[in-house]
């Protein structure tokens, strides 16, 4: 659902423009180049496009549930310009997926990070609590993990 959200297309359009200005190549070509540096440029462009929206960090929406956290969908994030780390990680993951890359969301108690495979790969299961497996892939420069709330800072 989220990779096909209209707000994601707007972000990717801005990301393509950013890529064109910075690299001369506007393409959001996923892993086609087989170049982790190009994947990094695509991620940087998505980050810049989200950052350009002028968002502010905010606590999660009010909820009566005892566990879990409600997230804001992209249209709500952009309408009110407010987002949590999890809201931003989910938004960035949607953009990454729509750009043809494999996203990850890394959860730590009380915080969420955005992450992306720099090579065309993925873990065999959709979720894991094996942090060592993630660290190994980061150390091999196969996964890039970054702080999504940095998109709320001025460029």
C-alpha positions as CSV (number, residue, x, y, z in Angstrom):
1,X,0.0,0.0,0.0
2,X,2.5,2.7,1.1
3,X,5.0,2.4,-1.8
4,X,2.1,3.3,-4.1
5,X,0.9,6.3,-2.1
6,X,0.7,9.5,-4.2
7,X,2.9,11.3,-1.7
8,X,5.7,8.8,-2.3
9,X,5.6,9.6,-6.0
10,X,6.0,13.3,-5.2
11,X,9.0,12.6,-3.0
12,X,10.6,10.4,-5.7
13,X,10.0,13.0,-8.3
14,X,11.9,15.5,-6.1
15,X,14.6,12.9,-5.4
16,X,15.0,12.3,-9.2
17,X,15.5,16.1,-9.6
18,X,18.1,16.1,-6.8
19,X,19.9,13.2,-8.5
20,X,19.9,15.0,-11.8
21,X,21.4,18.2,-10.2
22,X,24.0,16.4,-8.2
23,X,25.0,13.5,-10.5
24,X,23.7,14.3,-13.9
25,X,21.6,11.1,-13.8
26,X,17.9,11.4,-12.7
27,X,17.2,7.7,-12.8
28,X,15.8,5.9,-9.8
29,X,17.0,2.6,-11.2
30,X,17.1,0.4,-8.1
31,X,20.0,-2.1,-8.3
32,X,20.3,-2.0,-12.1
33,X,23.7,-0.3,-12.0
34,X,25.0,-3.0,-9.6
35,X,26.8,-0.1,-7.9
36,X,26.4,0.3,-4.1
37,X,27.6,3.9,-4.5
38,X,24.7,4.7,-6.9
39,X,22.3,3.1,-4.4
40,X,23.7,5.4,-1.8
41,X,23.1,8.4,-4.0
42,X,19.5,7.3,-4.5
43,X,19.1,7.0,-0.7
44,X,20.7,10.4,-0.2
45,X,18.3,11.9,-2.8
46,X,15.3,10.4,-1.0
47,X,16.6,11.7,2.3
48,X,17.0,15.2,0.8
49,X,13.5,15.2,-0.7
50,X,12.0,14.2,2.7
51,X,14.1,16.8,4.4
52,X,13.0,19.5,2.0
53,X,9.4,19.0,3.2
54,X,10.2,21.0,6.4
55,X,8.9,18.4,8.9
56,X,9.1,18.5,12.6
57,X,9.6,15.7,15.1
58,X,6.5,15.0,17.2
59,X,5.4,12.4,19.7
60,X,3.2,9.6,18.4
61,X,-0.5,10.2,17.9
62,X,-2.7,9.7,20.9
63,X,-3.8,6.1,21.5
64,X,-5.7,4.0,23.9
65,X,-3.8,0.9,23.2
66,X,-1.3,-0.4,25.8
67,X,1.2,-1.7,23.3
68,X,2.3,-0.6,19.9
69,X,2.3,2.8,18.3
70,X,0.0,4.4,15.7
71,X,1.8,5.7,12.7
72,X,0.9,8.7,10.5
73,X,0.5,8.0,6.8
74,X,2.3,10.1,4.3
75,X,-0.5,12.5,3.5
76,X,-1.0,13.2,7.2
77,X,2.7,13.7,7.7
78,X,2.9,16.3,4.9
79,X,-0.4,18.0,5.7
80,X,0.6,18.6,9.4
81,X,4.4,18.5,8.9
82,X,4.8,16.3,12.0
83,X,6.3,12.8,12.3
84,X,7.9,10.4,14.8
85,X,11.0,8.3,14.1
86,X,8.7,5.4,13.2
87,X,6.5,7.5,10.9
88,X,9.6,8.7,9.1
89,X,11.2,5.2,8.9
90,X,8.0,3.8,7.4
91,X,7.8,6.7,4.9
92,X,11.4,6.3,3.9
93,X,11.0,2.6,3.5
94,X,8.0,3.2,1.2
95,X,10.1,5.5,-0.9
96,X,13.0,3.1,-1.0
97,X,10.8,0.3,-2.1
98,X,9.1,2.3,-4.8
99,X,12.6,3.3,-6.1
100,X,13.3,-0.4,-6.6
101,X,15.4,-1.0,-3.5
102,X,15.0,-3.3,-0.5
103,X,14.2,-1.3,2.7
104,X,14.5,-2.3,6.3
105,X,13.2,-0.7,9.5
106,X,15.5,-1.3,12.4
107,X,13.7,-1.1,15.8
108,X,15.3,-0.5,19.1
109,X,13.4,0.0,22.2
110,X,11.8,3.5,21.9
111,X,13.3,4.2,18.5
112,X,13.2,3.3,14.8
113,X,15.9,3.6,12.2
114,X,15.6,3.5,8.4
115,X,17.9,1.1,6.5
116,X,18.4,-0.1,3.0
117,X,20.3,-2.9,1.3
118,X,23.1,-1.4,-0.8
119,X,23.3,-4.7,-2.8
120,X,20.4,-6.6,-4.2
121,X,19.7,-8.9,-1.3
122,X,17.4,-9.4,1.7
123,X,17.0,-11.5,4.8
124,X,15.0,-14.7,4.3
125,X,12.5,-13.8,7.0
126,X,10.5,-10.5,7.3
127,X,11.5,-9.9,10.9
128,X,14.4,-10.8,13.2
129,X,15.8,-10.0,16.6
130,X,19.3,-11.2,15.6
131,X,21.2,-7.9,15.7
132,X,24.5,-9.6,15.0
133,X,23.2,-10.7,11.5
134,X,22.3,-7.0,10.8
135,X,25.7,-5.7,12.1
136,X,27.6,-8.2,10.0
137,X,25.9,-6.9,6.8
138,X,26.5,-3.3,7.9
139,X,30.2,-4.0,8.5
140,X,30.3,-5.6,5.0
141,X,28.8,-2.4,3.5
142,X,25.8,-4.3,2.3
143,X,23.3,-2.4,4.5
144,X,23.1,1.3,5.2
145,X,21.3,2.3,8.5
146,X,20.5,5.9,9.2
147,X,18.7,8.1,11.6
148,X,15.3,9.2,10.0
149,X,14.7,12.1,12.4
150,X,17.7,13.9,10.8
151,X,15.3,14.7,8.0
152,X,13.5,17.1,10.4
153,X,16.7,19.3,10.6
154,X,17.1,22.1,8.1
155,X,19.2,21.1,5.0
